[in-house]
Amino acid sequence: EAQGAEQRAARETLRQEAATLTTRLADVEATNEVLYAAASELKQRLRGVSSELSERETELGSMKLDPRERRCALCNLEFTTLRRRHHCRQCNRAACNACCPLHPPAPGGRPRRQCRQCLREPLFEFEPAPLTDA
């Protein structure tokens, strides 16, 4: 009879352990579902951000300055060692620092160059000044 009592106690201990493990498994599976849903959402957001980044990089790639630009599109002065060539981040015109200064950043942003023409008329399509033999 003592041996039967030990077996019943061992069986009860195993049942309690099984119940505890079942509860823990359910908790882990629920957490797993939450994590899977969060991971899926993050993957979707990452795809969107990656797509936007790719578009921006393509856009920036097209903003490279033409090395043949030798004069400021606004004042028509020639670029030199002291009068450096920059480009407007809005219209992409080659311009000197006087015509395309660095402007304070938007909150949380970085300073950006914007030419005088775009500051006055942001949607105006500007034709560069004609080259003159000076």
C-alpha positions as CSV (number, residue, x, y, z in Angstrom):
1,E,0.0,0.0,0.0
2,A,3.0,2.4,0.7
3,Q,4.2,1.7,-2.8
4,G,0.7,2.6,-4.3
5,A,0.7,5.8,-2.3
6,E,4.1,6.7,-3.8
7,Q,2.9,6.0,-7.3
8,R,-0.2,8.1,-6.8
9,A,1.9,11.0,-5.5
10,A,4.3,10.7,-8.4
11,R,1.3,10.6,-10.8
12,E,-0.2,13.7,-9.2
13,T,3.2,15.5,-9.4
14,L,3.4,14.6,-13.1
15,R,-0.2,15.8,-13.7
16,Q,0.6,19.1,-12.0
17,E,3.8,19.5,-14.1
18,A,1.9,18.7,-17.2
19,A,-0.8,21.3,-16.3
20,T,1.9,23.9,-15.6
21,L,3.7,23.1,-18.9
22,T,0.4,23.2,-20.8
23,T,-0.3,26.7,-19.4
24,R,3.2,27.9,-20.2
25,L,3.0,26.5,-23.7
26,A,-0.3,28.4,-24.3
27,D,1.4,31.6,-23.0
28,V,4.4,31.1,-25.3
29,E,2.2,30.4,-28.3
30,A,0.1,33.5,-27.6
31,T,3.2,35.6,-27.3
32,N,4.5,34.0,-30.5
33,E,1.3,35.0,-32.3
34,V,1.7,38.6,-31.0
35,L,5.4,38.7,-32.1
36,Y,4.6,37.2,-35.5
37,A,1.9,39.8,-36.1
38,A,4.4,42.6,-35.0
39,A,7.1,41.1,-37.2
40,S,4.7,41.1,-40.1
41,E,3.8,44.7,-39.6
42,L,7.4,45.7,-39.3
43,K,8.3,43.8,-42.5
44,Q,5.5,45.7,-44.3
45,R,6.7,49.0,-43.0
46,L,10.2,48.2,-43.9
47,R,9.2,47.4,-47.5
48,G,7.4,50.8,-47.7
49,V,10.4,52.6,-46.3
50,S,12.8,50.7,-48.5
51,S,10.7,51.6,-51.5
52,E,10.6,55.2,-50.6
53,L,14.3,55.2,-49.9
54,S,15.0,53.7,-53.3
55,E,12.8,56.4,-54.9
56,R,14.7,59.1,-53.1
57,E,18.1,57.6,-54.0
58,T,17.0,57.5,-57.6
59,E,15.8,61.1,-57.3
60,L,19.2,62.2,-55.7
61,G,21.1,60.3,-58.4
62,S,19.4,62.5,-61.0
63,M,20.4,65.6,-59.0
64,K,24.1,65.2,-59.7
65,L,25.7,68.3,-61.1
66,D,26.7,68.4,-64.7
67,P,30.5,69.0,-64.6
68,R,30.1,71.1,-67.7
69,E,28.2,73.8,-65.7
70,R,30.8,76.5,-65.4
71,R,28.6,79.5,-64.4
72,C,25.9,80.2,-61.8
73,A,22.4,79.8,-63.3
74,L,21.2,82.9,-61.4
75,C,24.0,85.5,-61.5
76,N,25.9,84.0,-64.4
77,L,29.3,84.4,-62.6
78,E,31.9,81.8,-63.4
79,F,32.6,79.2,-60.7
80,T,36.2,79.4,-59.3
81,T,38.1,78.0,-56.4
82,L,36.6,80.6,-54.2
83,R,33.1,80.8,-55.8
84,R,32.1,77.1,-55.5
85,R,29.4,75.4,-57.3
86,H,26.4,74.1,-55.3
87,H,22.9,73.0,-56.4
88,C,19.4,73.9,-55.3
89,R,17.7,70.9,-53.6
90,Q,14.4,72.0,-55.1
91,C,15.1,72.8,-58.8
92,N,18.6,71.3,-59.1
93,R,20.1,74.5,-60.7
94,A,23.9,74.9,-60.4
95,A,24.4,78.1,-58.4
96,C,27.0,79.9,-56.3
97,N,26.8,80.2,-52.5
98,A,25.5,83.8,-52.8
99,C,22.6,82.6,-55.0
100,C,22.0,79.3,-53.3
101,P,22.7,79.6,-49.5
102,L,22.3,77.1,-46.8
103,H,18.9,77.6,-45.0
104,P,18.0,76.6,-41.4
105,P,16.6,73.1,-41.1
106,A,13.0,72.2,-40.5
107,P,12.5,70.8,-37.0
108,G,14.4,67.5,-36.8
109,G,15.9,68.1,-40.3
110,R,19.2,69.1,-41.7
111,P,20.1,72.5,-43.3
112,R,19.4,72.5,-47.1
113,R,20.4,74.7,-50.0
114,Q,17.6,76.5,-51.8
115,C,18.3,79.1,-54.5
116,R,16.9,82.6,-54.3
117,Q,14.6,82.0,-57.2
118,C,12.9,79.0,-55.6
119,L,12.6,80.9,-52.3
120,R,10.7,83.7,-54.1
121,E,8.7,81.6,-56.6
122,P,8.8,77.9,-55.5
123,L,6.8,76.6,-58.5
124,F,8.4,78.9,-61.1
125,E,10.3,77.2,-63.9
126,F,13.5,79.1,-64.2
127,E,15.5,79.4,-67.4
128,P,19.3,79.8,-66.8
129,A,20.8,83.2,-67.7
130,P,22.4,83.2,-71.1
131,L,26.1,82.7,-71.2
132,T,28.0,85.8,-72.1
133,D,31.6,86.3,-73.1
134,A,32.9,88.5,-70.3
